[in-house]
Structure formats: structure tokens, C-alpha cells
Amino acid sequence: MQTVTVANVMCGGCANTIETSLSEMDGVDYVKVNVEDKTVTLGLDEGVMQSVTEKLAELGYPVQ
Ligand SMILES: [Cu+2]
């Protein structure tokens, strides 16, 4: 598991968007957003972090 801090997470809707989008990606085994801390905890296969980072930016929640 690894945790990243992301910008712009404001509410449960943001959390849903992130969790739904990332969990559909290949190699993402676990994704949990903490709205209060603006963090995303991830369980990823090797080498998937780059595409997850790109997806988060695309969704409007860039990794800090
Ligand atoms: Cu929101």
C-alpha cells in the first residue's frame, strides 16, 4: 500500500469519482480516498503508479 496526497478533493463526490475511475484500471487492487486528509491510499501492481498519477491529473486531482 502507498498513500499519495492529491489536490482538489473536497467532498464524497470527489472521492467517488477517484475510487470508481481508478478501480477500473488494470493493476489497481485497492483504492481508498480520505477526503479530510486529501489522500488516496493505493494497492497497485508493479509499474502502475505512473498511469494512476496521469489519471488523477486527468480527473482534476493532481498528485502533490
Ligand atoms: Cu467533491
N, CA, C, O and the ligand as a Tripos MOL2 file, in Angstrom:
@<TRIPOS>MOLECULE
protein
  257   255    65     0     0
PROTEIN
NO_CHARGES

@<TRIPOS>ATOM
      1 N           0.8320   -1.2000    0.0000 N.3       1 MET1
      2 CA          0.0000    0.0000    0.0000 C.3       1 MET1
      3 C           0.8680    1.2520    0.0000 C.2       1 MET1
      4 O           1.9030    1.3120    0.6640 O.2       1 MET1
      5 N           0.4330    2.2250   -0.7430 N.am      2 GLN2
      6 CA          1.1070    3.5200   -0.6920 C.3       2 GLN2
      7 C           0.0470    4.6090   -0.6630 C.2       2 GLN2
      8 O          -1.0580    4.4350   -1.1780 O.2       2 GLN2
      9 N           0.4000    5.7360   -0.0520 N.am      3 THR3
     10 CA         -0.5390    6.8440    0.0810 C.3       3 THR3
     11 C           0.0410    8.0800   -0.5930 C.2       3 THR3
     12 O           1.1950    8.4440   -0.3720 O.2       3 THR3
     13 N          -0.7880    8.7180   -1.4220 N.am      4 VAL4
     14 CA         -0.3690    9.9620   -2.0600 C.3       4 VAL4
     15 C          -1.3390   11.0700   -1.6750 C.2       4 VAL4
     16 O          -2.5140   10.8200   -1.4050 O.2       4 VAL4
     17 N          -0.8290   12.2980   -1.6530 N.am      5 THR5
     18 CA         -1.6620   13.4640   -1.3860 C.3       5 THR5
     19 C          -2.0550   14.0840   -2.7150 C.2       5 THR5
     20 O          -1.2130   14.2660   -3.5940 O.2       5 THR5
     21 N          -3.3320   14.4070   -2.8630 N.am      6 VAL6
     22 CA         -3.8090   14.9870   -4.1170 C.3       6 VAL6
     23 C          -4.5310   16.3010   -3.8430 C.2       6 VAL6
     24 O          -5.0830   16.5070   -2.7620 O.2       6 VAL6
     25 N          -4.5180   17.1900   -4.8420 N.am      7 ALA7
     26 CA         -5.2040   18.4760   -4.7270 C.3       7 ALA7
     27 C          -6.6900   18.3120   -5.0430 C.2       7 ALA7
     28 O          -7.1070   17.3440   -5.6800 O.2       7 ALA7
     29 N          -7.4670   19.2770   -4.5840 N.am      8 ASN8
     30 CA         -8.8590   19.4730   -5.0360 C.3       8 ASN8
     31 C          -9.8910   18.4660   -4.5360 C.2       8 ASN8
     32 O         -11.0320   18.4880   -4.9980 O.2       8 ASN8
     33 N          -9.5290   17.5990   -3.6190 N.am      9 VAL9
     34 CA        -10.5250   16.6750   -3.0730 C.3       9 VAL9
     35 C         -11.3280   17.4130   -2.0050 C.2       9 VAL9
     36 O         -10.7890   17.7890   -0.9640 O.2       9 VAL9
     37 N         -12.6140   17.6180   -2.2680 N.am     10 MET10
     38 CA        -13.4480   18.4530   -1.4120 C.3      10 MET10
     39 C         -14.5900   17.6960   -0.7360 C.2      10 MET10
     40 O         -15.0430   18.0980    0.3360 O.2      10 MET10
     41 N         -15.0520   16.6290   -1.3330 N.am     11 CYS11
     42 CA        -16.2630   16.0000   -0.8240 C.3      11 CYS11
     43 C         -16.3450   14.5250   -1.2320 C.2      11 CYS11
     44 O         -15.4630   13.9980   -1.9090 O.2      11 CYS11
     45 N         -17.4100   13.8920   -0.8060 N.am     12 GLY12
     46 CA        -17.6230   12.4930   -1.1250 C.3      12 GLY12
     47 C         -17.7710   12.2410   -2.6130 C.2      12 GLY12
     48 O         -17.4650   11.1520   -3.0980 O.2      12 GLY12
     49 N         -18.2430   13.2530   -3.3440 N.am     13 GLY13
     50 CA        -18.3580   13.1150   -4.7910 C.3      13 GLY13
     51 C         -16.9970   12.9640   -5.4520 C.2      13 GLY13
     52 O         -16.8070   12.1500   -6.3560 O.2      13 GLY13
     53 N         -16.0600   13.7690   -4.9760 N.am     14 CYS14
     54 CA        -14.6800   13.6660   -5.4660 C.3      14 CYS14
     55 C         -14.1340   12.2680   -5.1600 C.2      14 CYS14
     56 O         -13.5290   11.6210   -6.0150 O.2      14 CYS14
     57 N         -14.3570   11.8250   -3.9420 N.am     15 ALA15
     58 CA        -13.8730   10.5140   -3.5290 C.3      15 ALA15
     59 C         -14.4580    9.4190   -4.4150 C.2      15 ALA15
     60 O         -13.7440    8.5070   -4.8320 O.2      15 ALA15
     61 N         -15.7390    9.5060   -4.7000 N.am     16 ASN16
     62 CA        -16.4050    8.5230   -5.5620 C.3      16 ASN16
     63 C         -15.8160    8.5050   -6.9520 C.2      16 ASN16
     64 O         -15.5460    7.4440   -7.5150 O.2      16 ASN16
     65 N         -15.6180    9.7030   -7.5070 N.am     17 THR17
     66 CA        -15.0500    9.8160   -8.8520 C.3      17 THR17
     67 C         -13.6970    9.1240   -8.9130 C.2      17 THR17
     68 O         -13.4260    8.3370   -9.8200 O.2      17 THR17
     69 N         -12.8460    9.4330   -7.9270 N.am     18 ILE18
     70 CA        -11.4960    8.8640   -7.9080 C.3      18 ILE18
     71 C         -11.5490    7.3530   -7.7070 C.2      18 ILE18
     72 O         -10.8960    6.5990   -8.4290 O.2      18 ILE18
     73 N         -12.3280    6.9180   -6.7230 N.am     19 GLU19
     74 CA        -12.3710    5.4870   -6.4150 C.3      19 GLU19
     75 C         -12.9370    4.6860   -7.5860 C.2      19 GLU19
     76 O         -12.4290    3.6120   -7.9070 O.2      19 GLU19
     77 N         -13.9940    5.2070   -8.2290 N.am     20 THR20
     78 CA        -14.5970    4.4980   -9.3570 C.3      20 THR20
     79 C         -13.6370    4.4290  -10.5360 C.2      20 THR20
     80 O         -13.4300    3.3630  -11.1170 O.2      20 THR20
     81 N         -13.0500    5.5790  -10.8890 N.am     21 SER21
     82 CA        -12.1740    5.6230  -12.0650 C.3      21 SER21
     83 C         -10.9240    4.7780  -11.8830 C.2      21 SER21
     84 O         -10.5420    4.0240  -12.7780 O.2      21 SER21
     85 N         -10.2920    4.9020  -10.7300 N.am     22 LEU22
     86 CA         -9.0340    4.1730  -10.5270 C.3      22 LEU22
     87 C          -9.2670    2.6790  -10.3760 C.2      22 LEU22
     88 O          -8.4560    1.8740  -10.8360 O.2      22 LEU22
     89 N         -10.3660    2.3000   -9.7360 N.am     23 SER23
     90 CA        -10.5920    0.8690   -9.5180 C.3      23 SER23
     91 C         -10.8950    0.1310  -10.8190 C.2      23 SER23
     92 O         -10.8040   -1.0950  -10.8810 O.2      23 SER23
     93 N         -11.2560    0.8880  -11.8620 N.am     24 GLU24
     94 CA        -11.4860    0.2660  -13.1760 C.3      24 GLU24
     95 C         -10.1910    0.0240  -13.9410 C.2      24 GLU24
     96 O         -10.1920   -0.6600  -14.9640 O.2      24 GLU24
     97 N          -9.0830    0.5830  -13.4470 N.am     25 MET25
     98 CA         -7.8130    0.4470  -14.1640 C.3      25 MET25
     99 C          -7.1570   -0.8950  -13.8820 C.2      25 MET25
    100 O          -7.2620   -1.4370  -12.7820 O.2      25 MET25
    101 N          -6.4740   -1.4250  -14.9010 N.am     26 ASP26
    102 CA         -5.6960   -2.6520  -14.7330 C.3      26 ASP26
    103 C          -4.5850   -2.4170  -13.7220 C.2      26 ASP26
    104 O          -3.9230   -1.3810  -13.7640 O.2      26 ASP26
    105 N          -4.3750   -3.3460  -12.8330 N.am     27 GLY27
    106 CA         -3.2660   -3.2670  -11.9000 C.3      27 GLY27
    107 C          -3.5680   -2.5050  -10.6370 C.2      27 GLY27
    108 O          -2.7070   -2.3770   -9.7670 O.2      27 GLY27
    109 N          -4.8000   -1.9880  -10.5190 N.am     28 VAL28
    110 CA         -5.2060   -1.3040   -9.2900 C.3      28 VAL28
    111 C          -6.0510   -2.2730   -8.4650 C.2      28 VAL28
    112 O          -7.1690   -2.6210   -8.8450 O.2      28 VAL28
    113 N          -5.5010   -2.6980   -7.3360 N.am     29 ASP29
    114 CA         -6.1710   -3.6890   -6.4970 C.3      29 ASP29
    115 C          -6.9730   -3.0460   -5.3770 C.2      29 ASP29
    116 O          -7.9330   -3.6330   -4.8770 O.2      29 ASP29
    117 N          -6.5860   -1.8540   -4.9880 N.am     30 TYR30
    118 CA         -7.2330   -1.1910   -3.8530 C.3      30 TYR30
    119 C          -7.1010    0.3050   -4.0200 C.2      30 TYR30
    120 O          -6.0310    0.8090   -4.3610 O.2      30 TYR30
    121 N          -8.2010    1.0230   -3.7780 N.am     31 VAL31
    122 CA         -8.1390    2.4860   -3.7770 C.3      31 VAL31
    123 C          -9.1390    3.0300   -2.7720 C.2      31 VAL31
    124 O         -10.3250    2.7000   -2.8040 O.2      31 VAL31
    125 N          -8.6310    3.8740   -1.8760 N.am     32 LYS32
    126 CA         -9.4690    4.4650   -0.8380 C.3      32 LYS32
    127 C          -9.0880    5.9310   -0.6440 C.2      32 LYS32
    128 O          -7.9300    6.2530   -0.3830 O.2      32 LYS32
    129 N         -10.0770    6.8100   -0.7750 N.am     33 VAL33
    130 CA         -9.8330    8.2440   -0.6320 C.3      33 VAL33
    131 C         -10.2020    8.6900    0.7770 C.2      33 VAL33
    132 O         -11.2320    8.2940    1.3210 O.2      33 VAL33
    133 N          -9.3380    9.5230    1.3560 N.am     34 ASN34
    134 CA         -9.6500   10.1910    2.6120 C.3      34 ASN34
    135 C          -9.8520   11.6690    2.2940 C.2      34 ASN34
    136 O          -8.8950   12.3910    2.0150 O.2      34 ASN34
    137 N         -11.1150   12.1130    2.3400 N.am     35 VAL35
    138 CA        -11.4620   13.4770    1.9390 C.3      35 VAL35
    139 C         -10.8130   14.5020    2.8620 C.2      35 VAL35
    140 O         -10.2890   15.5150    2.4000 O.2      35 VAL35
    141 N         -10.8480   14.2420    4.1470 N.am     36 GLU36
    142 CA        -10.3300   15.1890    5.1350 C.3      36 GLU36
    143 C          -8.8240   15.4360    4.9490 C.2      36 GLU36
    144 O          -8.3520   16.5720    4.9980 O.2      36 GLU36
    145 N          -8.0960   14.3490    4.7360 N.am     37 ASP37
    146 CA         -6.6340   14.4600    4.5770 C.3      37 ASP37
    147 C          -6.2140   14.7120    3.1320 C.2      37 ASP37
    148 O          -5.0410   14.9660    2.8600 O.2      37 ASP37
    149 N          -7.1680   14.6440    2.2080 N.am     38 LYS38
    150 CA         -6.8690   14.7420    0.7650 C.3      38 LYS38
    151 C          -5.8020   13.7310    0.3510 C.2      38 LYS38
    152 O          -4.8400   14.0680   -0.3390 O.2      38 LYS38
    153 N          -5.9880   12.5120    0.7780 N.am     39 THR39
    154 CA         -5.0460   11.4560    0.4100 C.3      39 THR39
    155 C          -5.7800   10.3180   -0.2950 C.2      39 THR39
    156 O          -6.9810   10.1090   -0.1190 O.2      39 THR39
    157 N          -5.0110    9.5990   -1.0950 N.am     40 VAL40
    158 CA         -5.5090    8.3900   -1.7400 C.3      40 VAL40
    159 C          -4.5660    7.2570   -1.3720 C.2      40 VAL40
    160 O          -3.3660    7.3260   -1.6390 O.2      40 VAL40
    161 N          -5.1110    6.2210   -0.7630 N.am     41 THR41
    162 CA         -4.3190    5.0430   -0.4410 C.3      41 THR41
    163 C          -4.5330    4.0180   -1.5500 C.2      41 THR41
    164 O          -5.6640    3.7210   -1.9340 O.2      41 THR41
    165 N          -3.4220    3.4870   -2.0540 N.am     42 LEU42
    166 CA         -3.4570    2.6530   -3.2460 C.3      42 LEU42
    167 C          -2.7660    1.3140   -3.0390 C.2      42 LEU42
    168 O          -1.6990    1.2310   -2.4300 O.2      42 LEU42
    169 N          -3.3920    0.2820   -3.5530 N.am     43 GLY43
    170 CA         -2.7410   -1.0120   -3.6730 C.3      43 GLY43
    171 C          -2.5520   -1.2740   -5.1560 C.2      43 GLY43
    172 O          -3.5180   -1.5070   -5.8810 O.2      43 GLY43
    173 N          -1.2930   -1.2350   -5.6070 N.am     44 LEU44
    174 CA         -1.0160   -1.2740   -7.0410 C.3      44 LEU44
    175 C          -0.0550   -2.3920   -7.4050 C.2      44 LEU44
    176 O           0.8250   -2.7590   -6.6260 O.2      44 LEU44
    177 N          -0.2430   -2.9280   -8.6100 N.am     45 ASP45
    178 CA          0.7590   -3.8210   -9.1740 C.3      45 ASP45
    179 C           1.9840   -2.9880   -9.5420 C.2      45 ASP45
    180 O           1.9180   -1.7640   -9.6480 O.2      45 ASP45
    181 N           3.0910   -3.6800   -9.7310 N.am     46 GLU46
    182 CA          4.3450   -3.0340  -10.1290 C.3      46 GLU46
    183 C           4.1670   -2.2100  -11.4030 C.2      46 GLU46
    184 O           3.5800   -2.6820  -12.3770 O.2      46 GLU46
    185 N           4.6770   -0.9740  -11.3910 N.am     47 GLY47
    186 CA          4.7120   -0.1820  -12.6120 C.3      47 GLY47
    187 C           3.4250    0.5390  -12.9850 C.2      47 GLY47
    188 O           3.3240    1.0900  -14.0810 O.2      47 GLY47
    189 N           2.4490    0.5420  -12.0970 N.am     48 VAL48
    190 CA          1.1520    1.1360  -12.4270 C.3      48 VAL48
    191 C           1.0330    2.5820  -11.9310 C.2      48 VAL48
    192 O           0.1420    3.3220  -12.3470 O.2      48 VAL48
    193 N           1.9430    2.9660  -11.0410 N.am     49 MET49
    194 CA          1.8510    4.2870  -10.4080 C.3      49 MET49
    195 C           1.8170    5.4180  -11.4330 C.2      49 MET49
    196 O           1.0730    6.3860  -11.2720 O.2      49 MET49
    197 N           2.6240    5.2940  -12.4880 N.am     50 GLN50
    198 CA          2.6870    6.3480  -13.5000 C.3      50 GLN50
    199 C           1.3160    6.5890  -14.1410 C.2      50 GLN50
    200 O           0.8830    7.7350  -14.2610 O.2      50 GLN50
    201 N           0.6400    5.5290  -14.5480 N.am     51 SER51
    202 CA         -0.6710    5.7060  -15.1870 C.3      51 SER51
    203 C          -1.7120    6.1910  -14.1960 C.2      51 SER51
    204 O          -2.6270    6.9270  -14.5670 O.2      51 SER51
    205 N          -1.5820    5.7860  -12.9340 N.am     52 VAL52
    206 CA         -2.5070    6.2720  -11.9050 C.3      52 VAL52
    207 C          -2.3190    7.7720  -11.6870 C.2      52 VAL52
    208 O          -3.2900    8.5180  -11.5610 O.2      52 VAL52
    209 N          -1.0660    8.2000  -11.6450 N.am     53 THR53
    210 CA         -0.7630    9.6260  -11.4950 C.3      53 THR53
    211 C          -1.3430   10.4260  -12.6550 C.2      53 THR53
    212 O          -1.9150   11.4980  -12.4600 O.2      53 THR53
    213 N          -1.1890    9.8960  -13.8560 N.am     54 GLU54
    214 CA         -1.7250   10.5680  -15.0430 C.3      54 GLU54
    215 C          -3.2410   10.6270  -15.0090 C.2      54 GLU54
    216 O          -3.8350   11.6430  -15.3680 O.2      54 GLU54
    217 N          -3.8640    9.5500  -14.5810 N.am     55 LYS55
    218 CA         -5.3290    9.5050  -14.4930 C.3      55 LYS55
    219 C          -5.8410   10.5140  -13.4700 C.2      55 LYS55
    220 O          -6.8340   11.1990  -13.7170 O.2      55 LYS55
    221 N          -5.1770   10.6090  -12.3340 N.am     56 LEU56
    222 CA         -5.5830   11.5700  -11.3070 C.3      56 LEU56
    223 C          -5.5030   13.0040  -11.8280 C.2      56 LEU56
    224 O          -6.3880   13.8160  -11.5590 O.2      56 LEU56
    225 N          -4.4470   13.3100  -12.5690 N.am     57 ALA57
    226 CA         -4.2860   14.6500  -13.1360 C.3      57 ALA57
    227 C          -5.4050   14.9240  -14.1370 C.2      57 ALA57
    228 O          -5.9870   16.0090  -14.1670 O.2      57 ALA57
    229 N          -5.6910   13.9090  -14.9570 N.am     58 GLU58
    230 CA         -6.7430   13.9970  -15.9700 C.3      58 GLU58
    231 C          -8.1090   14.2590  -15.3160 C.2      58 GLU58
    232 O          -8.9340   14.9930  -15.8590 O.2      58 GLU58
    233 N          -8.3280   13.6640  -14.1720 N.am     59 LEU59
    234 CA         -9.6070   13.8200  -13.4590 C.3      59 LEU59
    235 C          -9.6910   15.1700  -12.7310 C.2      59 LEU59
    236 O         -10.7640   15.5680  -12.2770 O.2      59 LEU59
    237 N          -8.5570   15.8650  -12.6260 N.am     60 GLY60
    238 CA         -8.5410   17.1560  -11.9510 C.3      60 GLY60
    239 C          -8.0750   17.0940  -10.5040 C.2      60 GLY60
    240 O          -8.2900   18.0250   -9.7280 O.2      60 GLY60
    241 N          -7.4270   15.9700  -10.1490 N.am     61 TYR61
    242 CA         -6.9110   15.8090   -8.7870 C.3      61 TYR61
    243 C          -5.4250   15.4690   -8.8390 C.2      61 TYR61
    244 O          -5.0230   14.3500   -8.5230 O.2      61 TYR61
    245 N          -4.6110   16.4520   -9.2430 N.am     62 PRO62
    246 CA         -3.1790   16.1600   -9.4050 C.3      62 PRO62
    247 C          -2.4950   15.7730   -8.0970 C.2      62 PRO62
    248 O          -2.7880   16.3210   -7.0350 O.2      62 PRO62
    249 N          -1.5900   14.8250   -8.2030 N.am     63 VAL63
    250 CA         -0.7950   14.4090   -7.0450 C.3      63 VAL63
    251 C           0.1270   15.5520   -6.6680 C.2      63 VAL63
    252 O           0.7620   16.1690   -7.5240 O.2      63 VAL63
    253 N           0.1900   15.8250   -5.3640 N.am     64 GLN64
    254 CA          1.0260   16.9240   -4.8610 C.3      64 GLN64
    255 C           2.4540   16.4770   -4.6490 C.2      64 GLN64
    256 O           3.2940   17.2730   -4.2290 O.2      64 GLN64
    257 CU        -16.1710   16.9210   -4.4530 Cu       65 CU65
@<TRIPOS>BOND
     1     1     2 1
     2     2     3 1
     3     3     4 2
     4     3     5 am
     5     5     6 1
     6     6     7 1
     7     7     8 2
     8     7     9 am
     9     9    10 1
    10    10    11 1
    11    11    12 2
    12    11    13 am
    13    13    14 1
    14    14    15 1
    15    15    16 2
    16    15    17 am
    17    17    18 1
    18    18    19 1
    19    19    20 2
    20    19    21 am
    21    21    22 1
    22    22    23 1
    23    23    24 2
    24    23    25 am
    25    25    26 1
    26    26    27 1
    27    27    28 2
    28    27    29 am
    29    29    30 1
    30    30    31 1
    31    31    32 2
    32    31    33 am
    33    33    34 1
    34    34    35 1
    35    35    36 2
    36    35    37 am
    37    37    38 1
    38    38    39 1
    39    39    40 2
    40    39    41 am
    41    41    42 1
    42    42    43 1
    43    43    44 2
    44    43    45 am
    45    45    46 1
    46    46    47 1
    47    47    48 2
    48    47    49 am
    49    49    50 1
    50    50    51 1
    51    51    52 2
    52    51    53 am
    53    53    54 1
    54    54    55 1
    55    55    56 2
    56    55    57 am
    57    57    58 1
    58    58    59 1
    59    59    60 2
    60    59    61 am
    61    61    62 1
    62    62    63 1
    63    63    64 2
    64    63    65 am
    65    65    66 1
    66    66    67 1
    67    67    68 2
    68    67    69 am
    69    69    70 1
    70    70    71 1
    71    71    72 2
    72    71    73 am
    73    73    74 1
    74    74    75 1
    75    75    76 2
    76    75    77 am
    77    77    78 1
    78    78    79 1
    79    79    80 2
    80    79    81 am
    81    81    82 1
    82    82    83 1
    83    83    84 2
    84    83    85 am
    85    85    86 1
    86    86    87 1
    87    87    88 2
    88    87    89 am
    89    89    90 1
    90    90    91 1
    91    91    92 2
    92    91    93 am
    93    93    94 1
    94    94    95 1
    95    95    96 2
    96    95    97 am
    97    97    98 1
    98    98    99 1
    99    99   100 2
   100    99   101 am
   101   101   102 1
   102   102   103 1
   103   103   104 2
   104   103   105 am
   105   105   106 1
   106   106   107 1
   107   107   108 2
   108   107   109 am
   109   109   110 1
   110   110   111 1
   111   111   112 2
   112   111   113 am
   113   113   114 1
   114   114   115 1
   115   115   116 2
   116   115   117 am
   117   117   118 1
   118   118   119 1
   119   119   120 2
   120   119   121 am
   121   121   122 1
   122   122   123 1
   123   123   124 2
   124   123   125 am
   125   125   126 1
   126   126   127 1
   127   127   128 2
   128   127   129 am
   129   129   130 1
   130   130   131 1
   131   131   132 2
   132   131   133 am
   133   133   134 1
   134   134   135 1
   135   135   136 2
   136   135   137 am
   137   137   138 1
   138   138   139 1
   139   139   140 2
   140   139   141 am
   141   141   142 1
   142   142   143 1
   143   143   144 2
   144   143   145 am
   145   145   146 1
   146   146   147 1
   147   147   148 2
   148   147   149 am
   149   149   150 1
   150   150   151 1
   151   151   152 2
   152   151   153 am
   153   153   154 1
   154   154   155 1
   155   155   156 2
   156   155   157 am
   157   157   158 1
   158   158   159 1
   159   159   160 2
   160   159   161 am
   161   161   162 1
   162   162   163 1
   163   163   164 2
   164   163   165 am
   165   165   166 1
   166   166   167 1
   167   167   168 2
   168   167   169 am
   169   169   170 1
   170   170   171 1
   171   171   172 2
   172   171   173 am
   173   173   174 1
   174   174   175 1
   175   175   176 2
   176   175   177 am
   177   177   178 1
   178   178   179 1
   179   179   180 2
   180   179   181 am
   181   181   182 1
   182   182   183 1
   183   183   184 2
   184   183   185 am
   185   185   186 1
   186   186   187 1
   187   187   188 2
   188   187   189 am
   189   189   190 1
   190   190   191 1
   191   191   192 2
   192   191   193 am
   193   193   194 1
   194   194   195 1
   195   195   196 2
   196   195   197 am
   197   197   198 1
   198   198   199 1
   199   199   200 2
   200   199   201 am
   201   201   202 1
   202   202   203 1
   203   203   204 2
   204   203   205 am
   205   205   206 1
   206   206   207 1
   207   207   208 2
   208   207   209 am
   209   209   210 1
   210   210   211 1
   211   211   212 2
   212   211   213 am
   213   213   214 1
   214   214   215 1
   215   215   216 2
   216   215   217 am
   217   217   218 1
   218   218   219 1
   219   219   220 2
   220   219   221 am
   221   221   222 1
   222   222   223 1
   223   223   224 2
   224   223   225 am
   225   225   226 1
   226   226   227 1
   227   227   228 2
   228   227   229 am
   229   229   230 1
   230   230   231 1
   231   231   232 2
   232   231   233 am
   233   233   234 1
   234   234   235 1
   235   235   236 2
   236   235   237 am
   237   237   238 1
   238   238   239 1
   239   239   240 2
   240   239   241 am
   241   241   242 1
   242   242   243 1
   243   243   244 2
   244   243   245 am
   245   245   246 1
   246   246   247 1
   247   247   248 2
   248   247   249 am
   249   249   250 1
   250   250   251 1
   251   251   252 2
   252   251   253 am
   253   253   254 1
   254   254   255 1
   255   255   256 2
@<TRIPOS>SUBSTRUCTURE
     1 MET1         2 RESIDUE 1 A MET
     2 GLN2         6 RESIDUE 1 A GLN
     3 THR3        10 RESIDUE 1 A THR
     4 VAL4        14 RESIDUE 1 A VAL
     5 THR5        18 RESIDUE 1 A THR
     6 VAL6        22 RESIDUE 1 A VAL
     7 ALA7        26 RESIDUE 1 A ALA
     8 ASN8        30 RESIDUE 1 A ASN
     9 VAL9        34 RESIDUE 1 A VAL
    10 MET10       38 RESIDUE 1 A MET
    11 CYS11       42 RESIDUE 1 A CYS
    12 GLY12       46 RESIDUE 1 A GLY
    13 GLY13       50 RESIDUE 1 A GLY
    14 CYS14       54 RESIDUE 1 A CYS
    15 ALA15       58 RESIDUE 1 A ALA
    16 ASN16       62 RESIDUE 1 A ASN
    17 THR17       66 RESIDUE 1 A THR
    18 ILE18       70 RESIDUE 1 A ILE
    19 GLU19       74 RESIDUE 1 A GLU
    20 THR20       78 RESIDUE 1 A THR
    21 SER21       82 RESIDUE 1 A SER
    22 LEU22       86 RESIDUE 1 A LEU
    23 SER23       90 RESIDUE 1 A SER
    24 GLU24       94 RESIDUE 1 A GLU
    25 MET25       98 RESIDUE 1 A MET
    26 ASP26      102 RESIDUE 1 A ASP
    27 GLY27      106 RESIDUE 1 A GLY
    28 VAL28      110 RESIDUE 1 A VAL
    29 ASP29      114 RESIDUE 1 A ASP
    30 TYR30      118 RESIDUE 1 A TYR
    31 VAL31      122 RESIDUE 1 A VAL
    32 LYS32      126 RESIDUE 1 A LYS
    33 VAL33      130 RESIDUE 1 A VAL
    34 ASN34      134 RESIDUE 1 A ASN
    35 VAL35      138 RESIDUE 1 A VAL
    36 GLU36      142 RESIDUE 1 A GLU
    37 ASP37      146 RESIDUE 1 A ASP
    38 LYS38      150 RESIDUE 1 A LYS
    39 THR39      154 RESIDUE 1 A THR
    40 VAL40      158 RESIDUE 1 A VAL
    41 THR41      162 RESIDUE 1 A THR
    42 LEU42      166 RESIDUE 1 A LEU
    43 GLY43      170 RESIDUE 1 A GLY
    44 LEU44      174 RESIDUE 1 A LEU
    45 ASP45      178 RESIDUE 1 A ASP
    46 GLU46      182 RESIDUE 1 A GLU
    47 GLY47      186 RESIDUE 1 A GLY
    48 VAL48      190 RESIDUE 1 A VAL
    49 MET49      194 RESIDUE 1 A MET
    50 GLN50      198 RESIDUE 1 A GLN
    51 SER51      202 RESIDUE 1 A SER
    52 VAL52      206 RESIDUE 1 A VAL
    53 THR53      210 RESIDUE 1 A THR
    54 GLU54      214 RESIDUE 1 A GLU
    55 LYS55      218 RESIDUE 1 A LYS
    56 LEU56      222 RESIDUE 1 A LEU
    57 ALA57      226 RESIDUE 1 A ALA
    58 GLU58      230 RESIDUE 1 A GLU
    59 LEU59      234 RESIDUE 1 A LEU
    60 GLY60      238 RESIDUE 1 A GLY
    61 TYR61      242 RESIDUE 1 A TYR
    62 PRO62      246 RESIDUE 1 A PRO
    63 VAL63      250 RESIDUE 1 A VAL
    64 GLN64      254 RESIDUE 1 A GLN
    65 CU65       257 GROUP 0 **** ****
